[in-house]
Amino acid sequence: MIRAAMEGNAMAAHNLGYYYFFTKHDVANGLKWLNKSAESGEALSHRVLGDIYINGWGVQADVEKGLDLYLKAASLGDIHAARQAAQIYMRGVKDYKDIDKAIELLERLANTDTESSFILSLALNMKCGMENCYSWELAERAFSCMLNAASAGDADAIYSIAYAYMEGRGVLRDMEMARSWFDKALAKNHRVEDINYILNKYFSGDMNMERYPCYAYWHSIVENNMSKIQRKEKYIDDEGYMNPSAVARGAAQCGEVNASAMVGISLINSNPEEAWKYLKYIIDKGYTSFADIVGNKYLNGDNVKKDDLRAYEYFKLGAEHGDLHCKLSLGLMCTTEGVTKETEEMGKEMLLSVCEMAIENSDEYNSAKDRLDRLDQRDKPSI
């Protein structure tokens, strides 16, 4: 090994340096050979030297030097070094806090490295929690990265996904999905005491309690993004209690999708124009099921004044985003008796699109096909 190291073999020099430093506790010779290996382009030596200077093992701790070594190792393809550098930027060690640099480092690795995907989700959530930095897109990206790690079996990520579903952090709130992911975490014997406390508090007894975690999350968004809120309210009363409705409205103004949905749906009867603003926002974000739900409420007069025009607006918006159910609802609505020829032709186009999109013999396919067949039969000349 010594001969190979002296002849310029980078890995041999690394092994020799590692042996001197960590086995023989010979700092001088350890650093000598590790530096020789690093100078020859060995990424692992850059990372080990980074560990030495970050932790002050046998040398004066030097975060700047350690970080530079990690970044050099990362540029040579060392995944562990990239993660270490990112975590320094995330923790702000010695004032080196830079979330954007952490995200940039981790995004290069997240598609192929599960641990990096998990850390990236934490970095994205950290950025969401910074002053005036919240956006639904960031929260969604964080959830997507966390889901990658959870799907690969990471126990911390599985727990975090469960909590995200419970709060609606970057995903539509879904207590059934939350319970399912908490059960997966329990199956791994992970954070059992915490999960049992959550299950007892939010998943049993008075189910109105299920809303509380999302309100706390929304309040944190409101507090950190006051500059985005045009109509500020009193979110905490004089006795220290949260005003849930005000918090929901504040979070909705910040762009939180679950809050926007709650506020929008609460307004569809009393203030349809204002409801449209909130609901169009979330439909445009891709949550098109709300278009069909609200459209059918207006169409059928379901706890709201019947309004065919508003139903049409919601169905049309959802259909423009490619929603199958909105296309079906719009197609059926526009092919009823008494509509204009132009409207009926548009309805037929929607129904044909449903037949192309839907699984054959599914309810959606059969509904569209039945209406088209009846229209075709009606238009056949009498013999």
NORNORCOR-V786272 format. One record per pair of residues at least 4 apart in sequence whose C-alpha atoms are under 8 Angstrom apart, sorted by the first residue. I is the first residue (numbers start at 1). J is the second residue. Records with the same first field share a line. If there is no record, write none. Layout:
# NORNORCOR-V786272
I=J, J
This chain:
# NORNORCOR-V786272
1=5, 12, 13, 15, 16
2=6, 12, 13, 16
3=7
4=8, 9, 12, 13
5=9, 10, 11, 12, 13, 16
6=13
8=13, 40
9=13, 37
10=14, 36, 37, 38, 40, 41, 42
11=15, 37, 42
12=16, 37
13=17, 33, 34, 36, 37
14=18, 33, 34, 36, 37, 38, 42, 44, 45
15=19
16=20, 30, 33, 34
17=21, 29, 30, 31, 32, 33, 34
18=22, 23, 30, 34
19=23, 24, 30
20=24, 25, 26, 27, 29, 30
21=25, 26, 27, 28, 29, 30, 31
22=26, 30
25=30
26=30
27=31, 58
28=32
29=33
30=34
31=35, 49
32=36
33=37
34=38, 45, 46, 49
35=39, 45, 46, 49
36=40
37=41, 42, 45
38=42, 43, 44, 45, 46
41=76
42=46, 73, 76
43=47, 72, 73, 74, 76, 77, 78
44=48, 73, 78
45=49, 73
46=50, 69, 70, 72, 73
47=51, 69, 70, 73, 78, 80, 81
48=52
49=53, 66, 69
50=54, 65, 66, 67, 68, 69, 70
51=55, 66
52=56, 57, 58, 59, 61, 66
53=57, 59, 60, 61, 62, 63, 65, 66
54=61, 62, 63, 65, 66, 67
55=61
56=60, 61, 62
57=61
62=66
63=67, 93, 94
64=68
65=69
66=70
67=71, 85, 88
68=72
69=73
70=74, 81, 82, 84, 85
71=75, 81, 82, 85
72=76
73=77, 78, 81, 82
74=78, 79, 80, 81, 82
78=82
79=83, 109
80=84
81=85
82=86, 105, 106
83=87, 105, 106, 116, 119
84=88
85=89, 102
86=90, 101, 102, 103, 105, 106
87=91, 102
88=92, 93, 96, 97
89=93, 96, 97, 98, 99, 101, 102
90=97, 98, 99, 102, 123
91=97
92=96, 97, 98
93=97
98=102
99=103, 123, 126, 127
100=104
101=105
102=106, 120, 123
103=107, 120, 123, 124
104=108
105=109
106=110, 116, 117, 119, 120
107=111, 117, 120
109=113, 116, 117
110=114, 115, 116, 117, 118, 120, 145
111=117
113=117
114=118, 148, 149, 152
115=119, 149
116=120
117=121, 145, 146, 148, 149
118=122, 145, 146, 148, 149, 157
119=123
120=124, 142, 145
121=125, 141, 142, 143, 144, 145, 146
122=126, 142
123=127, 142
124=128, 138, 139, 141, 142
125=129, 138, 139, 142
126=130
127=133, 134, 138
128=133, 134, 135, 138, 139
129=133, 134, 220, 221, 224
130=134, 224
131=224, 225
132=224, 225, 226, 227, 228
133=225
134=138, 139, 221, 224, 225, 254
135=139, 254, 255, 256
136=140, 170, 255, 256, 257
137=141, 170
138=142, 170
139=143, 169, 170, 171
140=144, 169, 170, 171
141=145, 170
142=146, 170
143=147, 161, 164, 169, 170, 171
144=148
145=149
146=150, 157, 158, 160, 161
147=151, 157, 158, 161
148=152
149=153, 154, 157, 158
150=154, 155, 156, 157, 158, 161
151=158
153=157, 158
154=158
155=159, 185, 188, 190
156=160, 190
157=161
158=162, 181, 182, 184, 185
159=163, 181, 182, 185, 190
160=164
161=165, 178, 181
162=166, 177, 178, 179, 180, 181, 182
163=167, 178
164=168, 169, 170, 171, 173, 178
165=169, 171, 172, 173, 174, 175, 177, 178
166=173, 174, 175, 178, 210, 213, 214
167=173, 213, 214, 215, 217
168=172, 173, 174, 214, 258
169=173
172=257, 258
173=258
174=178
175=179, 210
176=180
177=181
178=182
179=183, 199, 203
180=184
181=185
182=186, 195
183=187
184=188
185=189, 190, 191, 192
186=190, 191, 192, 195
191=195
192=196
193=197
194=198
195=199
196=200
197=201
198=202, 203
199=203, 204
200=204
201=205, 209
202=207, 209, 210
203=207, 210
208=212
211=215
212=216
213=217
214=218
215=219, 244, 247, 248
216=220
217=221
218=222, 247, 248, 250, 251, 256, 259
219=223, 235, 247, 251
220=224
221=225, 251, 254
222=226, 229, 247, 250, 251, 254
225=229, 254
226=232
228=253, 254
229=250, 253, 254
230=253
231=250
232=250
233=246, 250
234=243, 246
235=242, 243, 244, 246, 247
236=240, 241, 242, 243
237=241, 242, 243
242=247
243=247
244=248
245=249
246=250
247=251
248=252, 259, 260, 262, 263
249=253, 259, 260, 263
250=254
251=255, 256, 259, 260
252=256, 257, 258, 259, 260, 263, 278
253=260
255=260
256=260
257=261, 282
258=262
259=263
260=264, 278, 279, 281, 282
261=265, 278, 279, 282
262=266
263=267, 275, 278
264=268, 274, 275, 276, 277, 278, 279
265=275, 279, 294
266=275
267=271, 272, 274, 275
268=272, 273, 274, 275, 276, 304
269=303, 304, 305
271=275
272=276
273=277
274=278
275=279
276=280
277=281
278=282
279=283, 290, 291
280=284, 317
281=285
282=286, 287, 288
283=287, 288, 289, 290, 291, 317, 318
284=288, 321
286=321
288=292, 318, 321, 323
289=293, 318, 323, 325, 326
290=294
291=295, 314, 315, 317, 318, 326
292=296, 314, 315, 318, 325, 326, 329
293=297
294=298, 311, 314
295=299, 310, 311, 312, 313, 314, 315
296=300, 302, 311
297=301, 302, 303, 304, 306, 311
298=302, 304, 305, 306, 307, 308, 310, 311
299=306, 307, 308, 311
300=306
301=305, 306, 307
302=306
307=311
308=312
309=313
310=314
311=315
312=316, 330, 333
313=317
314=318
315=319, 326, 327, 329, 330
316=320, 326, 327, 330
317=321
318=322, 323, 326, 327
319=323, 324, 325, 326, 327, 330
322=327
323=327
324=328, 354, 357, 358
325=329, 364
326=330
327=331, 350, 351, 353, 354
328=332, 350, 351, 354, 364, 367, 368
329=333
330=334, 347, 350
331=335, 346, 347, 348, 349, 350, 351, 368
332=336, 347, 351, 368, 371
333=347
334=339, 343, 344, 346, 347, 348
335=339, 343, 344, 345, 347, 348
336=344
339=343, 344
340=344
341=345
342=346
343=347
344=348
345=349
346=350
347=351
348=352, 372
349=353
350=354
351=355, 368, 369, 372
352=356, 368, 369, 372
353=357
354=358, 364, 365, 368
355=359, 360, 364, 365, 368, 369
358=362, 364, 365
359=365
360=365, 366
361=365, 366
362=366
363=367
364=368
365=369
366=370
367=371
368=372
369=373
370=374
371=375
372=376
373=377
374=378
375=379
376=380
